[in-house]
Amino acid sequence: MKTKICGNNKCQKEKPVECFSKASRTSDGYHWECKECKNERGKQYYAENKKEINRKHREKYRENPEPILARQREYYTNNKDKKQEYATNNKERIKENRRKNDNRRRQNDISYKLHKSISRRISDALFKQGANKNNHSIFEHLNYSPAILIWHLEQNFEWWMTWDNYGSYNPKTWNDNDPSTWAWNIDHIIPRSDLPYDSMDHLNFRACWQLPNLRPYSAKLNLLEGTSRKRHVLNRKINYKHFSDEIWYNYEYLLNSLSNWTGPEAEKAKLWLKKFDKSSE
């Protein structure tokens, strides 16, 4: 049996060559350290440089995602049995990891948090009508992106509002005399209860989720006044022509609504709106 001594100072054990990765550039054709030491060294390096490694991976993906996605698809196709076996044997672990990742993204990615929050509310509204989203993304049926929604809400922030206090009303922690305990959430000026819909193509869906109908509002007032219907004193008659395809997906109309927004995120949002530009077809 052919053997080789591991070159790692912490190991230096003689092991079968099968314990070493192949390396075409070495004289014997094998890596200088055994697989076990190599994996351990890789884990340690990743733990010490996690943020920088992940940053580079994200940049590489943004610059050219297709080769990465192609490798992922190829791996999935070639390892379906392994992945199915792992999923079957690790259901609880997978569920817990998804929960942790979801919580982490909600804390660090406001776009993701908004998307999940709105998606849940839309699902609840559809469920009440005996319908569902049919696995469609909500932003496939809205005429704005998460970035545009974020910008719209920020334009209407009150002095105390930030993304750190976006959330629900908690009567145990709320103190009317202490703004640091306050929270806000998204309010529908024309209430959702006035605009039932059984699909995301329904005119009521557009009326409900159009940007002019959305505003950041005190979570406490939203709950208390929403129950009493106190604040909904405006004319509830809806002019549905504003939600026809002619206006809802009109590129010039949408672009003009962002005329006061500048900066990198604005340029990305305007690029996103290009899909509504009929003149480029």
C-alpha positions in Angstrom: 0.0 0.0 0.0 1.4 3.3 -1.0 1.7 5.9 1.8 2.7 9.5 2.3 3.5 11.6 5.3 1.2 14.6 5.9 3.2 17.9 5.7 1.1 19.7 8.2 3.2 20.3 11.4 0.2 19.5 13.6 -0.2 16.1 12.0 2.9 14.6 10.2 1.3 11.2 10.2 2.0 8.6 7.6 -1.3 7.8 5.8 -2.4 5.9 2.7 -2.3 8.2 -0.4 -6.1 7.8 -0.6 -6.2 10.2 2.3 -4.6 13.0 0.1 -6.1 15.0 -2.6 -4.6 14.7 -6.1 -2.4 17.5 -7.2 -0.9 17.5 -10.8 1.8 20.0 -9.9 3.5 18.0 -7.2 6.2 15.4 -7.8 4.2 12.5 -6.4 0.8 13.7 -7.7 -0.7 14.3 -4.3 -1.4 17.4 -2.1 1.2 18.1 0.6 -1.2 17.7 3.5 -3.9 15.1 4.1 -7.6 15.8 3.4 -8.5 15.9 7.1 -5.9 18.6 7.8 -6.7 20.5 4.6 -10.4 20.6 5.5 -9.6 21.7 9.1 -7.3 24.5 7.8 -10.0 25.6 5.4 -12.6 25.8 8.1 -10.3 27.8 10.3 -9.5 30.2 7.5 -13.2 30.7 6.7 -14.0 31.3 10.3 -11.3 34.0 10.5 -12.2 35.6 7.2 -15.9 34.9 6.8 -17.1 38.5 6.1 -14.4 39.2 3.5 -14.9 35.8 1.7 -18.7 36.3 1.6 -18.3 39.8 0.3 -16.1 38.6 -2.6 -18.5 35.8 -3.4 -21.4 38.3 -3.5 -19.4 40.6 -5.8 -18.5 37.7 -8.1 -22.1 36.6 -8.3 -23.4 40.1 -9.0 -20.8 40.6 -11.8 -21.5 37.3 -13.5 -24.2 35.1 -11.9 -24.8 32.7 -14.8 -21.7 30.4 -14.5 -22.4 30.1 -10.8 -26.0 29.2 -11.4 -25.0 26.8 -14.1 -22.7 24.9 -11.7 -25.4 24.8 -9.1 -27.9 23.4 -11.6 -25.3 20.8 -12.8 -24.5 19.7 -9.2 -28.2 19.4 -8.4 -28.9 17.3 -11.5 -25.9 15.0 -10.8 -26.6 14.6 -7.0 -30.4 14.4 -6.8 -30.3 11.2 -4.8 -27.8 12.5 -2.3 -29.7 15.7 -1.8 -33.0 13.8 -1.3 -31.3 11.4 1.1 -29.9 14.4 3.1 -33.3 16.2 3.1 -35.0 13.1 4.4 -32.5 12.4 7.2 -32.1 16.0 8.3 -35.6 17.6 8.2 -35.4 19.3 11.6 -31.9 20.6 11.0 -32.9 22.0 7.6 -36.0 23.6 9.2 -34.0 25.2 12.0 -31.4 26.5 9.5 -34.1 28.0 7.4 -35.6 29.7 10.5 -32.2 31.1 11.5 -31.4 32.3 8.0 -34.9 33.9 7.7 -34.4 35.8 11.1 -30.9 36.9 10.1 -32.1 38.3 6.7 -35.0 40.0 8.4 -32.6 41.8 10.7 -30.1 42.8 8.1 -32.0 43.1 4.9 -34.9 45.6 5.0 -35.9 44.7 1.4 -36.3 41.1 2.4 -38.2 42.0 5.5 -40.6 44.1 3.6 -41.1 41.5 0.9 -41.9 38.8 3.5 -44.2 41.0 5.5 -46.2 42.2 2.5 -46.3 38.7 1.0 -47.8 37.3 4.2 -50.5 40.0 4.3 -51.4 39.4 0.7 -51.5 35.6 1.2 -53.9 36.2 4.2 -56.2 38.4 2.1 -56.3 35.9 -0.7 -56.9 33.0 1.7 -60.0 34.8 3.1 -61.4 34.8 -0.5 -60.6 31.1 -0.9 -57.6 31.9 -3.2 -53.8 31.9 -3.1 -50.8 33.3 -4.9 -50.2 30.2 -7.1 -46.5 30.4 -6.3 -46.2 33.9 -7.9 -44.0 36.6 -6.5 -46.0 39.6 -5.4 -43.7 42.0 -7.2 -44.6 40.3 -10.5 -48.0 41.9 -10.1 -47.0 45.3 -8.7 -45.7 48.2 -10.7 -42.8 48.9 -8.3 -39.8 47.1 -6.9 -38.8 46.7 -3.3 -36.3 49.5 -3.7 -39.0 51.8 -5.0 -41.3 50.9 -2.1 -38.5 51.7 0.4 -37.9 55.0 -1.3 -41.6 55.9 -1.2 -41.9 55.1 2.5 -38.8 57.0 3.4 -40.2 60.1 1.7 -43.1 59.9 4.1 -41.2 59.2 7.3 -42.0 61.2 10.4 -39.1 62.6 12.3 -38.9 59.6 14.7 -39.2 56.9 12.1 -36.3 54.7 11.0 -35.9 51.2 9.6 -34.8 50.1 13.1 -38.2 50.8 14.6 -40.3 49.3 11.7 -42.5 46.7 13.4 -45.6 46.0 15.4 -47.2 47.7 18.4 -46.2 46.2 21.7 -48.2 47.6 24.6 -45.7 46.2 27.1 -42.8 48.3 25.8 -44.6 51.3 24.3 -44.2 54.5 26.2 -46.0 57.6 24.8 -43.4 59.8 26.3 -40.4 57.9 25.0 -39.9 57.9 21.2 -37.3 55.2 21.4 -40.1 52.7 22.3 -42.3 53.7 19.3 -42.8 51.6 16.2 -44.4 52.1 12.8 -45.8 49.9 10.1 -47.4 50.2 6.7 -50.9 51.7 6.7 -53.4 51.5 3.9 -55.1 54.9 3.5 -58.1 53.2 1.9 -58.4 50.2 4.2 -57.7 46.7 3.0 -61.1 45.6 4.2 -62.7 47.9 1.6 -60.7 46.3 -1.2 -61.2 42.5 -1.2 -59.5 40.7 -4.0 -59.3 37.0 -5.1 -56.3 37.3 -7.3 -53.3 39.6 -7.8 -54.7 40.7 -11.2 -57.8 42.1 -9.5 -58.3 45.9 -9.7 -58.9 46.0 -6.0 -55.4 44.4 -5.5 -53.9 47.3 -7.5 -55.9 49.9 -5.6 -55.0 48.4 -2.3 -51.2 48.1 -2.9 -50.6 51.2 -5.1 -47.9 53.5 -3.7 -50.3 56.5 -3.0 -52.4 54.2 -0.8 -49.4 53.2 1.3 -47.8 55.2 4.1 -45.7 54.7 7.2 -47.9 55.1 10.2 -47.6 54.8 14.0 -48.1 51.1 14.9 -50.2 52.1 17.9 -52.4 54.5 16.0 -52.7 52.0 13.2 -54.1 49.4 15.5 -56.3 51.7 17.6 -57.7 53.9 14.9 -58.0 50.9 12.5 -60.3 49.2 14.9 -62.5 52.3 15.3 -62.2 53.2 11.6 -61.6 56.8 12.9 -59.0 57.9 10.4 -60.8 56.5 7.2 -62.9 59.6 6.6 -61.8 60.2 3.0 -64.0 59.6 0.0 -63.7 55.9 -0.6 -65.0 55.9 -4.2 -62.2 54.6 -6.4 -61.6 55.7 -9.9 -60.6 52.4 -11.4 -59.2 53.9 -14.6 -56.1 54.7 -12.7 -55.5 51.0 -12.3 -56.0 50.0 -15.9 -53.1 48.4 -17.7 -52.7 51.6 -19.8 -51.7 53.6 -16.7 -50.6 50.9 -14.2 -47.8 49.7 -16.6 -47.1 53.0 -18.3 -43.3 53.5 -18.3 -43.3 57.3 -18.6 -45.9 57.6 -15.8 -43.9 55.3 -13.5 -40.6 57.0 -14.4 -42.0 60.4 -13.7 -43.1 59.3 -10.2 -39.4 58.8 -9.4 -38.3 62.1 -10.8 -37.1 63.5 -7.4 -35.1 60.4 -6.5 -31.3 60.4 -7.3 -28.4 58.2 -6.5 -27.2 54.6 -7.2 -30.4 53.0 -5.9 -32.5 55.3 -8.0 -30.7 54.3 -11.1 -31.2 50.6 -10.3 -34.9 51.2 -9.7 -35.3 53.1 -13.0 -33.4 50.3 -14.8 -35.9 47.9 -13.2 -38.8 50.0 -14.6 -37.3 49.5 -18.1 -39.4 46.3 -18.4 -42.4 48.5 -18.9 -40.8 50.6 -21.7 -42.7 49.7 -24.8 -40.7 52.0 -27.0 -37.6 49.8 -26.6 -39.3 46.7 -28.1 
